[in-house]
């Protein structure tokens, strides 16, 4: 079951008619509350730096288990999700309790690091085309030193499933098919796109 569809709706309740009692505003799910908070954080960061793309941003919700879509391409102008896909977390982020993750910015930790990243230039590496990531926060300041990059991997499935997917060495790692969608967006952008990883 998908947490988000391709369009994000923010419910503000039913106003009713003058003769009807107003109905209660339905509460947002925890996933939506987290997502909305991160959207506002990214918009604030973009407002302070006009070199960032103000139309598109990428979000990864690490609270969602890895077998479900948790990488979202978001339209900041029209407030809707354009694409969604699976993404691996670092093997070092795994804990004794499946589904509960830990995070680290330390070299050799193999952990995912939380925070805002800027997607940089592409290069050809052991996984083919990949994109360098620069951390913007204290929580991910070692991204370049740790060689944390956005890259594809054939072991990552294209579709959602009930089991957990393959782990990375700390990089946001996606399927080949989803990477091709991201590649088109990144390469056509004239300004730098922010990737926000949160929990």
QUITAKA-V806886 format. One record per residue. N is the residue number from 1. RES is the residue in three letters. SS is DSSP state (alpha for helix, beta for strand, coil for the rest). NEAR is the number of other C-alpha atoms within 12 Angstrom. Layout:
n res ss near
N RES SS NEAR
N RES SS NEAR
This chain:
n res ss near
1 UNK coil 14
2 UNK coil 22
3 UNK coil 26
4 UNK coil 28
5 UNK coil 20
6 UNK coil 20
7 UNK coil 20
8 UNK coil 26
9 UNK coil 16
10 UNK coil 19
11 UNK coil 15
12 UNK coil 13
13 UNK coil 14
14 UNK coil 14
15 UNK coil 14
16 UNK coil 12
17 UNK coil 9
18 UNK coil 8
19 UNK coil 7
20 UNK coil 9
21 UNK coil 10
22 UNK coil 14
23 UNK coil 12
24 UNK coil 12
25 UNK coil 13
26 UNK coil 12
27 UNK coil 13
28 UNK coil 19
29 UNK coil 14
30 UNK alpha 15
31 UNK alpha 24
32 UNK alpha 22
33 UNK alpha 17
34 UNK alpha 23
35 UNK alpha 36
36 UNK alpha 25
37 UNK alpha 20
38 UNK alpha 31
39 UNK alpha 38
40 UNK alpha 19
41 UNK alpha 24
42 UNK alpha 36
43 UNK alpha 31
44 UNK alpha 18
45 UNK alpha 27
46 UNK alpha 28
47 UNK alpha 15
48 UNK alpha 13
49 UNK coil 18
50 UNK coil 17
51 UNK coil 18
52 UNK beta 28
53 UNK coil 31
54 UNK coil 29
55 UNK coil 31
56 UNK beta 36
57 UNK beta 43
58 UNK beta 44
59 UNK beta 44
60 UNK beta 45
61 UNK beta 42
62 UNK coil 38
63 UNK coil 29
64 UNK coil 37
65 UNK coil 33
66 UNK coil 39
67 UNK coil 31
68 UNK coil 32
69 UNK coil 39
70 UNK coil 40
71 UNK beta 45
72 UNK beta 43
73 UNK beta 40
74 UNK beta 39
75 UNK beta 27
76 UNK coil 30
77 UNK coil 15
78 UNK coil 15
79 UNK coil 23
80 UNK beta 26
81 UNK beta 30
82 UNK beta 27
83 UNK beta 31
84 UNK beta 36
85 UNK beta 43
86 UNK coil 43
87 UNK coil 48
88 UNK beta 46
89 UNK coil 47
90 UNK beta 33
91 UNK alpha 29
92 UNK alpha 27
93 UNK alpha 33
94 UNK beta 29
95 UNK coil 15
96 UNK coil 10
97 UNK coil 9
98 UNK coil 17
99 UNK coil 21
100 UNK coil 18
101 UNK beta 29
102 UNK coil 27
103 UNK coil 29
104 UNK coil 29
105 UNK coil 31
106 UNK coil 25
107 UNK coil 22
108 UNK coil 20
109 UNK coil 24
110 UNK coil 28
111 UNK coil 34
112 UNK coil 46
113 UNK coil 47
114 UNK coil 39
115 UNK beta 35
116 UNK beta 35
117 UNK beta 41
118 UNK beta 38
119 UNK beta 38
120 UNK beta 28
121 UNK beta 22
122 UNK beta 19
123 UNK beta 16
124 UNK beta 15
125 UNK beta 16
126 UNK coil 11
127 UNK coil 23
128 UNK beta 18
129 UNK beta 23
130 UNK beta 32
131 UNK beta 34
132 UNK beta 30
133 UNK beta 37
134 UNK beta 33
135 UNK beta 31
136 UNK coil 26
137 UNK coil 20
138 UNK alpha 17
139 UNK alpha 23
140 UNK alpha 34
141 UNK coil 25
142 UNK coil 29
143 UNK coil 38
144 UNK coil 26
145 UNK coil 17
146 UNK coil 26
147 UNK coil 29
148 UNK coil 39
149 UNK beta 40
150 UNK beta 48
151 UNK beta 38
152 UNK beta 35
153 UNK coil 32
154 UNK coil 21
155 UNK coil 21
156 UNK coil 33
157 UNK coil 30
158 UNK coil 28
159 UNK coil 26
160 UNK coil 25
161 UNK coil 18
162 UNK coil 15
163 UNK coil 16
164 UNK coil 25
165 UNK coil 31
166 UNK coil 27
167 UNK coil 30
168 UNK beta 33
169 UNK coil 29
170 UNK coil 40
171 UNK coil 42
172 UNK coil 48
173 UNK beta 42
174 UNK beta 42
175 UNK coil 34
176 UNK alpha 27
177 UNK alpha 25
178 UNK alpha 30
179 UNK alpha 35
180 UNK alpha 23
181 UNK alpha 23
182 UNK alpha 36
183 UNK alpha 27
184 UNK alpha 14
185 UNK alpha 26
186 UNK alpha 32
187 UNK alpha 21
188 UNK alpha 14
189 UNK coil 22
190 UNK coil 17
191 UNK coil 23
192 UNK beta 30
193 UNK coil 42
194 UNK beta 42
195 UNK beta 46
196 UNK beta 44
197 UNK beta 42
198 UNK beta 35
199 UNK coil 29
